[in-house]
Every structure is written in C-alpha cells, then in structure tokens.
Amino acid sequence: MIENLRALRRHTTVAVLTALILGDVALLLWGPRPAEHKAAIATALAAGDKPDWWHDAAMGIHYGAWVGLVGWILLVAAHKVWARSWEKASSAQQAAHPASSPRWFWPLVLMAMLVGLGLRLPMASRSLWWDEAWAVQQASHGKWKEDPKKPDGLRFLPHDWKRCAFYYQKPTNHVPLSLAQKASLTVWQKVTKAKREDFNDLAVRVPALLAAAAAILLTACLLRTWGHPGAGIAAALVLAVHPWAIRYGVDTRAYSLILPLCPAAMLAATAVIRSRGRSTGGLVALGGVEFLWLWAFPNALVDVAALNLVVLIFLLRVQETTRDRWTAWWRLLATNLFAALLLTQVFLPNVLQARRWAGAEKDHHVLNGQLLDQTASNLLSGLDHYVPTQLVDANGIPALSAHELTASILALVIAVSVLYGAVSTLVRDRHPRWMLPVTFLVSSAAFAALTQLADSYFYPRFIIAVLPCLILITVQTMSELSLWLGNRAGKLWGSVPALAVVALYGWVVYPGWQLLLTHPIEPLHDVATFIQKDARGLKPTPVIVCYGLGKEAIPLYEPHCLAAGSGAELAAIVAKADKEQRPLYAIYGYASFNRTVLPEGFKQLDDKSLFTEVAAFPGIEPDFYFRVLKRVDAPR
C-alpha cells in the first residue's frame, strides 16, 4: 500500500511538471513575440520617450517562459534524486498524531473571526487611501480620461486582467491583491447590475477582509498544532482586536495578505520539521506560501531565506543517515526551485518594467530613530506615539501620560517575552513554537538594517510580519508564566498575571479602536461627496481642483477634479474659472508634505480674499486631513 502511494506521488509529480513544460512551450510558440516588442522599445527610446509598459512586460513573459522551461526540464531530469525514497523511516512522526481539538476550540475561533470582521467593517466601508486608490485606478479597475469629442466630457477607460496582473510602473501594484480586488469588484458589478465604471469601497476590500479572517484562523490553528489550543484562542483574539492588524486588515495591498501568510508559513514549516522532511504536503504548502508571499511583496525575500535556513538546519540535524541528510537537502531545494520558477514567470515582467524607474524614486524615507519609535508604537498599540522618547521633563519630573506609562509596562512585558522566546530557541527546547516566530523577528530586523545600509526607504508596515510573531511569543510566555504560578485545576489565581496583561493591553489599544472605528483611512470619498452635494444646483458647473499630493487619488471619487502639481498650474486653473465665471472648489491634504514641497500654491490657498474654507475631513493620520476651500465671491 505504501509503495503504491509513493508511486502515485511520483506519477503525479511528473504529470504536474509535464503540464508546466507544455504550458511554457505554448507561451513560447503562441505568446508575445520578442522581436516586435524589442523594435517598439527601441523606437520609443530613440524618440526620447518612455516605452509602453506592455512591451517590457511581454518581454518578461517570454524570457520567463524560457527560464521556466529549462527549470522544469532540470527538475524532471533530477527527479530520481530529489524525489527518492528515504533510507530510514522517521522514528518521531509527530505529524501522524493530529492536534487535539477541545469542543470549545472551533466555536471560539469563529467568535474571534467575527469579532475581527466586526472591528474591520466600519473602516472597510469607508474611503480608500492614496496607495489603494492608485492600484484601483491604474491596475484593477480603470480611470477617467478627457473625452475630446465632448467639451468638459469624460470617458471611462477600463483595465483588463492583463494590465491588472502585469502593470508595474510603481511597486504600489501588489498583484495578488489587485487580482482578487478586480475579481471582487467584477462580482459586485454583476450581482448589483452596476455599470462597468461603477465602484464600491467595500467590494474592493472584501479580499482583504477574507485575508484578515484567515489570519485569525491560522493563528489559532498554529498554536493548536503546537499543542496549546487555549493559547491559540488567546492569540487569535489579540490579532483580531489589535489596531495595527485592523488598519492593515482592510488595506487592499500586500500587507493584509502578509498577516495570514506569516502563520501559514509557520504551519507549513512545522509540518516539514515534525515529519523530518517526510511530509510532501508540508513541502508543497511551504513552497506555495513562499511563492505567494514574494509575488505580493518581494521585500519578504529576507523572511523567506531565514525561514528556509532554519528549516534546513533542523532537517539536517535530525536525519539518522548521510543519505537522508542529502535527501532532505534536495527536497527542500526542489521546493524552493518550484516556487522560484513560478515566481519568475509572473514577476519577471515586473522586473523589466522596474529597471526603468527603480532607484529614481522621489520617496526618501530612510530608517532613523523617529521611524524606529513609530514602528515600535505601531507594533505595541497600532498608533504612532505610545513609545515615549523621554521619561522625564527638563526638571526631572516624570512626563509620561497614563497611557504612555501603561504602554511602557506592556512594552516591557513583550520585551521579556521575546527574551524568553529567544532563550527557549537557543538553549531550552528549540521547539518550533519558539524557533519560528523568533526567526521572523530576526529576519525583519535584518531587513530593516539592510534598508539603512542601502539608504533605501523604509516604512513600519514593511515588517508587519513581526506583529503575529510578537503576539505568538507573548501569549505563549503568559501561558507558561501562569503554569509557573500554579495554574492548575481549581487554582484560578494562577491566571492573574495573564489577566493583568490583558487589562493593560485593552487600556493601551482603546484609543486606536476609537480612531479606526470612526474615521476612514483617508477621507477622499467624504471630500468628493461634500462637494457634489454643496455644488448641486450651481450654474455654471463648478471647477474642482486638488493641489499637490492627493491629486492623483481624488478622481476615483470625483472624476471632474483637476490636478494642480505646482503654483503655476493652480493659478492657471483659478484664472480659467474666473474667466468662465464658474464657481471654484480647491482641495488639499498632506499639509506638512505639500507645504514643504509645493509652498508656492499656498500663497493663493491661504489668501482669505481668494478662498474660504467650507469643510474639513480627518483621516486616521494627521497628513490625511483634507480641507475643502471655495473661491470667495464665486458666482451662483
């Protein structure tokens, strides 16, 4: 029976590889023709123009097919090496014993998922923010353009699936989420019989909400797999209510996908480690998670490399024969080669586009002390300001607010937990439940250090994989601490330390809940809705302009909004409105950025004789505060 299963597995693997080979052959025969696209690129460059994105993408698809074809053939040729049988059966097949599931486990997991979705729905139903709006307009949905056949008319240009999958003129298009976003929006349009240009915030964010629910579920299942179902429920609830997880649990980009991929990677790695490399399903899952993670967020390469290094070290240590050590090595190598070849096919088109803009970005956000404080505060409370920069004022008097003091205590608890997890990994039991979360903490720190060394840009959300790892480590430490204090049947007092930490945590994150439940990330939809209502009945039709950063996103909600990227452009639009005797609305947000980079336009916007503020809308960050101004004495 076992031999039959092994034979079936081998035949299935060969069949899959054969299908992949045939798929790449088909792409080479009937896919993009490189000569045509090379000529088009050369023509554009000779004229001093930027080549159309599709020419680079098409070349990437073609070259990716060649790389894949060679890779799949090599895997087939080496099949007898990496798919060979083990010399000695594992004597510790822990994976053969399924984790226990108390009757209360699944109902409580469902409750945690519902709580998480309930906390995310208010923000998910509100406006997108700049990065999300860019992806919707440039990749997954479409954008409005001037219609030359109609004065002041617009026409909607929808985007197809090809553009959604391969448009990479900015790294803001996180393709797996964009594809899911497009599918969700398409389903919403068909169900509601909406037009192709119609748009809905919640429909776009459904994939992110599903990813958030999956993250909660996988976190609970991970600790259950590690033999701690009760701690799994606790960790799932913490992830469900953590403000930073709520914030990025609605974001329709890679960060919402990283939250479930991180525990999924640890689940797959646990299956591989426990089976000593014998779990084919674990290896397939590990390769699949790596592929999806890197496709969505290439910066995760450091995380994936660290995870593979830890898994490899463990597998080599536990094998009983030299042959089995080589078998473990070849199987893990083949798993990563599978993932790499799939990634090359879908991401090489993006790489060829990126070579035309990578390194020339204007975004300079280098890691510094302020960013480190912000990152720590995000991980702790979901907000930017709960890790104090000073403990006393100039007179030596304590300068901490009640929330900051509580946050400092909670931060100390987390730091002790991380230290305990690190010691457990290096000295005590080296169990995956400590080893794997600590691995991602180390890899995230390494990534942050690399951005500093490379003088590249860094945002706290880049290392959001740290969040579920910190939760796992802290919850497990609290669980063990309760055991140390005598947490046995009938001794409820042993849970007092853990309950105290829960109370501290609730006090610290409460302001974050208030903010996220009552505000949009960025109030673009609110701004557009206000102007549309306020301008109702105005004759002639008003002119609407958005100044500076933010001008690219507003047209998603108000297609007639004009963009002004300089003081001169703003002055020209004001002059046009005056000449045509039309009312004028001016919008601006990102005040600190725009006033620093584009100060000339504010000479007009701040002039009370020209404009008066008629509305203002806050977002969840100070820079997301948008103001609506109206031209003084505008005609009605």
N, C-alpha and C positions, 0 to 999 in steps of 0.2 A: 504493500500500500504506500509506504513512504517513498519507495523507488518510483512508483507511478506518479506521485505528486511532484517529485523532483523533475521527472521527465516532462510533465505538463508545464512546470515552471520554465524549464529551458526552452520548450517549444513556443511558449507564449512570448518569452523574451525575444527569441529570434524573429517571431512574427511581427512584433512591435518594431524592431529595428529594420526589418524589411520594408514595413509600411513607411517608416521615416525616410528610408533611402529612396523609395519610389516617389514620395512627396517632394523631396529635393530635386530629383531628376525632372519631375513635372515642372517645378519652378524654373529650372534652367532651360527647359525646352519651350515653355509657353509663358514664362513670366517676363519681367522687364528686360528689354534689350539694352545692354550696356553701351553699345556704340551710339545709339540715339541720344541717350542721356548725357554721355560724355560730350557729344557735339553741342548740345544745348547749354551745358555748363560752360564750355569754352567760349561760346558765343556771348553769353551773359558777362563773363569776366572780361572779355576783350572790349566790351562796350562800357565797362566800369560799373556794371550793375551786379546786384546780388542774385545768384541763381535761384530759380524757383525751388522751394523746399522738396518737391516731389522728385526732382532729378537726383538729389543726394540720397533720398530715401530709397528710390528704385535701385540705385547702385548698391546700397547696403543690403537690400533684399537679395540681389543677385549674388553678391560676394558671400553673404550669409549662407546661401544655399550651397555654394562650393565648400565652405568650411564644414557645414553640416554633413554633406555627402562624404567627405573624407573622414570625418569623425565617426560617423555611423559605420562605415566600412571597417575602420580600425577596431571598433568595438565588436563587430561581428567576427573579425579575424582573431581577436584575443578572447573570444567568448569562453573557450575552454579553460582559460587562465582565471578570469575574474568570476566566472560562474561555476567554478569547480566545487565539488562537494568537500565537506570538512573532514579532516583526518580523524578528529576525535570529537564526539558529541559533547555538548556543554553539560557539565555536571551541576550547573546552577541556573536552570531555565526558569528564572523568576517570572518571566513574561507568560509562562504557561499557567500561572495562578492569577486569575483575574482579580482586580482590586475589589474589595468589599463595598457594597452599596447599602448602607442603612436605609430603612424605609423613609426616613425623613430627608435623605440627601437630595433626590431629584425634585421634590416639591419646593425645597428651599433654594435650589439652583434656579428654578423657574421664577420664584419670588424675586431673587436678586436680578434676574434678567428684566423682569417687569419694572422693578424699581429703577434700574439703569435706563430703560427706554423712556419711562415717565419723566425722568430728570432731563433727558436729552430732547424730547419732542418740542418743548417751547422754543428753544434756540433753533432747532432744525426747521421749524415752520417759518422762521424769520429770514431776513435778507442774507444773501451770500456776501462774502467779503472779497477784496481785490483779487487774491490768487484764485479763489474759486470762480469768480466771475470771468477771469481771463481764460481759464480752462473751458468754461461753458461756451464763451463766445468764439474762441479760437479752435476748439477741438471737438467737443461733444455735441454742441447744439447748432450754432450759427450766429451770424451777426447782420446788423442792418447797414445798408450802404445807400448813398445818394442815388436816386433814380434820375438819370439825365433826361429822361423823357417827360418828367413832371417837375414843375417848379416847386422847390421845397419838399419834393416827394421822396419816399424811401422805399426800398425793396429789401426783402429778407433773403439772405444767401445761406441756405442750409449746408451743413457739413456732412459728408458721408462717412462710412465706417473706416475707409482707408485713411482719411485725414485724422480721424479720432485715434487710430492705432499708431500712426507714424509721424504726426506733426510735432516737431521738436525744435521750434525756434527759440524756446525758453525751457529750462528744466521744470517749469511750472506744470507742464502736462505730465501727470503721473498716470501712465497709460492704463493699467488695470482698473483704477478707479474711474477714469474717464470713460472706458468702455462700459463698465457697469452703470455709470451715470447715464450714458446715452441709451442703454437698454431700458433703464427705469423710466426715463423721460418718454421714450417711444411707447412703452406700455401705457403710461398715464395718458398720453395723447389719444391712443386708440380706445381706451376704456371710456374716457370722458368725451370722445369725439372732438377734441380740440384741434385747432389748426396747427400746421407744421411749425409756425413761428411762435406758438404759444408756449409759455414757460411757467413752471411751478417750483418754488423753493424746496418744498418738502419732497416732491417727486425726485428731484435731483439728489437729495440727501438720503434716500432710502437705502442705497448700498452702504453708506457709512453707518447708518443705524443698525443694519444687519451685522456689520463687522463689529460694532460695539457689543451687541448681544453675544456674538460668537466669542469675543474676548472674555466676557464674564463667564460663559460656559466653559471655555477651555481652561481658564484659571482654576475653576473649581475641580475640573476633571484631572488637572495636573497634580494637584495636591492629593486628590483621591488615589491616583496612581501611585503616588509616593507613600501611601498608607495613612493619610491624615485627612479623611473626608470632612471632619469638623473644621479643621483649619482651612480646607478648601472653600467651605461656605463663607467663612470669615473673610478670606482674601477676595472672593468674588464680590461680596458686598462692599468691601473697601474700594475695589476698582469701579463698581457701579456708581458710587457716590463721590468719587474723587473729582474735584472741579477740573483738573487738567485733563483727566480722561473724558469728562463731559465735553469740555471745549473741543478736543480733537476727536471725540466720538461722533461729531456731526460734520466734521470737515471732510469735504469730498475730494480728499487727496491722499497721498500715501500714508500720512500719519495715522489716520483712522484704521488703515489696514495693518500697520505695524503692531498695533495693540493686540490683535488676535494672533498675528504671525509669530510673535515672540514666544508666548506659551505653547503654540503649536510646534515650534522648532524644538522646544524643550521636551515636549511629549514624544516627538519622533526620536530625538536623541536618547531619551530614556529607554525607549523600546529597543534601540540598537545596542545600547550599553548593557541592559539587563540580559539580552539574548546573546551577548558576546559576539555580536555581528551576525547572528543566525537569522534575525528577523528580516525577511525580504520586504514585508510591509513597512517596517520601520525605516529601512533604507529608501524605499520609494517615497514615503512621506517626507523624509528629510530632504531628498533631492527636490521634491515638489515645492516645499516651503522655501528652500533656498532660491529656486528659480523665481517664484512669485515675489519674494522679498526684494531681490536685486532688480527685477524688472520694474517694480514700483518705486524703488528708492536705491539707486546704485551706491550711495554712500554707505549702505549696510555691508559693503564688502568686508570691512574690518570685523563686524559682528560675525558674519558667516565664516570667515577664515578662523577666528578664535574658536568658534563652536566646533569646527572640523578638527582643529588641532587637539582640543580636549577629548573629543570622541576617539580620535586616532590613538592618542596616548593611552587611554583607558583600554581600548581593544587590544593593543599590542601587549599591555601588561598582563592581561588575564588569560591570554591564549596559552595552552599547555604544550604546544609543539611549534617548532620553527615554521613548518609548512602552514599551520593555521595562522600564524602571525602574518605570513605573506598573503594568505587568502583574505584576511581581514583588511590588509592594506589595499589589495587590488579591488575588493568590493567597494570600499569607501571611495577609492579613486574613480571607479566606474560610475558611482552615484554622482559624484561631482562633475564628471565629464558629461554625463547625461544633462545635468542642469545647465552646465556652461554652453553646450551646443544649442539647447533650446533658447537660452538667453541670447546667444549670438544671433540667431535667426531673427528674433523680434527686436533686439536692441541695437544691432549694428547700423540699421538705417538711421537711428537717432544719433549715434556717434558721428557718422559722416556729416550730419547737419550741425552737430555741436562744434565741430572743428572750426566752423566759420564764426562762431561767437564766443566760444569758451576762452576765458582769460581777458575778454574785453568788457565784461560786465561792469556796470557802474556801481553795483551793490558792494560796498566795502563795510563789512560787519565783522571785524576781527575779534576773536575771543579776548576779553580783558576782565578785570576784576568785577566791573559792573555786570557784565554778562554772566559771570560765574555766580554772583549773588542772585541774579534773576533766574538762572537755571535751578539753583538750589531752592529758591522760593516756589517756583513752578512745581517742582517735584514734591515739595512739602505740602503746599496748600492750593496750588493751581493759580495763585496770584503772583505778582511781581515783587512784592515788598514786605514779605514776612521774615526774611532773614536779615536782622539788623546789621548795619555796618559799624555801629559803635554801641557800646554797652553803657556808657556814661556820658553826661554832657560836659561842658567846659569846666564846671565847678565840681566835677566828680560825683554828681548826683545821678542815680540811675535814670536812664532816659528811655526805658522800654515801656511801651503800652502793654495793657493786659494781654492783648492778642500776640504781641511780639514775644512777651515773656513765655506765654503758653507754647508758641511756635518754637521757641528756643529749647524748651524742655522736650517737646516732641522730636525736634531735630536730634537732640542728644540720645533719645531712645532709639531712633533709627540708626544713628552712628554706632551705638553699642551693638545693635542687631547686626549691622553689616560686619563689624569686627568679629562678632561671634560666628557669623556665617563663614568669614574668611578663615578663621582658626579651624572651624569644623572641616572646611575644604582641604586645608593643608596638613592638619595634624590628626583630627579626631576620626571621623568615619568615612570621609571622602565620598559621601553619598551624593547621587545626582541632585537631590533636593537642595543641597548647599552649593555643589560644584557648578551647576549650570547657571543659576542666577548670578553667582559671583563672576562667572566668565563674562557675562554680558555687561556687568558693571565695569570690569577691566577693559573690555573692548571699546565701550563707549568713552571711557576716559582716554584711551589711546587715540580714538578718532578725534576727540576734542583737541588733544595735544598736536595731532598731525595738522589740523586746520591752522593752529597757531604757528607751527613751524613753516607751513607753506604760505602763510599770510593770506589764507583763503577766508571766505566768510562763514560764519557760524551763527546758528540760531538755536535756542534751547530745544525747540521741537525736533531738531535733528537727532537728539538722543532720547526720544520719548520711550524707546525700548527699555530704558532704565526703570521707568515707572512700575510696570508689573513685577520686575525683579525686586525692587525695594519692598513692594507690598508682600511678595512671597517670603522674603527673608525676615521682615519684621513680624509678620503673622506667625511664622514658624518659631521665631525666638520667643514671642509671647506665649505660645503654646507650651514650649519647653520650660519657660520660667514658671508657669503655673504648675507644672509637674514637680519642679524643684520645691515649690512651696506646699506640696502636699495635696495637689488637686486629684483626689480620689473620690470614689462614690461616697456621698454623704458629707464631703468637705468642700462646700461651695466657696469658702473664704479663699481657697487657693486660686480662684479666678479674679480676685480683686485687682491685682496689678494689670491684667489684660483689660478689665473693665475701665480702670482708670485711664489707660492709654486711649481707649475708645472715646471716653468723655473728652479728653484733651483734643483728640482728633476732630470730633464734632464741633468743638468750640472754634478751632482754627479754621476749618473749611466753611463754616456757616456764611461768612461774608461772600465767599466765592459762589455758593449756591444762590444767594440773593441776587448777585450780579448776573449770573448766567441764566437764571430763570426769568428775568425781567428785561433783559437787553438783547438786541441782536449782536452778532459779532461786529458788523459794520452796518450802519443804518441806510444803505443805499436805496432799498425798497421804500423805506419811510420817506426819504427825501423826495423821491420821484412821485409818490402818491400825494404828498402835500402839495407839490407844485401843480400837479394835474387837477387837484380839487380847487386850489386857490385861483388857477388861471381859467377855470371854467367860465365861459361867457365873455371872456376878454376879446375885444376886437381892436385891431387885427391880432392874429395869432402871435403869442409872445415868443421872444428869443430866449433860449435857455443855454447857459454856458457853464462849464465846470473848469475851474482853474487848477493847474498843477497836477500832482499825483492824485489819482482818483478819477481823472477824466476818462481813463480807458474803461472803467468799470460801470459808470453810471448809465451808459447807453443800453445796457442789458435791461434796465427798467424804464428808461426814458430815451427811446431811440432818437428823438429830435435834439437831444442835448449836444451842443457843440463843444469841442475840446480846445482849450487855450493852454499852450505849453510855454508861453512867455508873456511878459508885459505887453509887448507889441501886438501879439495875437489877441490878447484881451482887449486892448484899446481899439483894434480894428473891428472887433465884434460889437463893442459898445457904440462905435461910430456908425456901424451898419444899422443897429437898432434905432439909433437917433434919426438917422437919415430916412428910414422907412416908417418912423413914428410908431414903433412897436414896443410893447412892454418888454422888460428885460429882467430875467432872474439869473443870478450868479450863485454858484455853489462852490464851496471849498471845504476840504477836510485836511488831515495830516498837517495841522498848523505848524508844528515845530519843523517838520521837513520842508514844507513849501515856503515858509517864511525865511528859511535859511538858504535854500537853493534858488528860489524864484522870488526874491523880495520886491522886484520892480512892479509886479502886478498889484501888490498890496497898497501901493500909493493911491490907486484908484479904489480898490475894495474897501479901504479904511476911511476913505473920504466921505464924511457924513452928508456932504452936499450932493454926492452922487448916488450913494447906496444906503439903504437902511436894512437892518437885519429883521426878518419877519418870522424866522423859525430856526431852531437848532435841535439836533438829534444826537444823543450819545450812543456810543458803542461800548464794547467791553474793555477797550484800551483808550487812553487819553487821545492818541492820534486818530482814533476812529470817530472823533467828534466832528460832525458835519454841520455847517451853517448854510442857511439859505438867505441870500440878500436880494433886495428888489430895488430897481432903479427908481430914484426919487423923482416924483412928478411924472411917472410913467403914464402914458395915455391909456385911457379906459374906453 
